[in-house]
Amino acid sequence: MPTKFEEIYGRALFKFTDYSFLNPCCTDMKEAVLQKYLLSSIVDFQHSCKENLNDYDLEKERFNVELDNEIIEILSLGIAFHWLSAQALNRQHLKNMIHNKDYTSYSPANLLKEIRTLRDEIEKEYRGRINTYSFRYGSFDTLKV
């Protein structure tokens, strides 16, 4: 049974807390953005994965093969990583924000530093899972010199 992109998106949305993705009025835009992040994740993982991740249908928004939970988890983590990378490059985070509760100004440099730190941690976990997966399912016969 083919794996729908929506299943992967669902797991990815729990890895970051951008609640604008949960707004039903922006479903088409949300799925378009998530699809781009998924495609980036496929590029990262395609050479290590035992399944052919390039066997997908963009119109039907699904893989033509059934992906196991481990592959879905890695791809969803990749979506979270690529989303965080985009957030680290977002110019809105460079602006000073004022908190309503106590009207203190937060440093945009500190916010950006925290986003980058979180992105780096997610990247380590993401790359680590890809490596673990490749050690578990990889074969020396497929290695190229």
Salt bridges, closest charged atoms under 4 A:
ASP44 OD2 - HIS82 NE2 2.83
ASP44 OD2 - ARG127 NH1 3.87
ASP68 OD2 - LYS50 NZ 3.68
GLU70 OE2 - ARG136 NH1 2.28
GLU73 OE1 - ARG11 NH1 3.20
GLU73 OE2 - LYS15 NZ 2.53
GLU73 OE2 - ARG129 NH1 3.83
ASP102 OD1 - HIS99 ND1 3.81
ASP120 OD1 - ARG119 NH2 3.47
GLU123 OE2 - ARG127 NE 3.67
GLU125 OE2 - ARG129 NH2 3.11
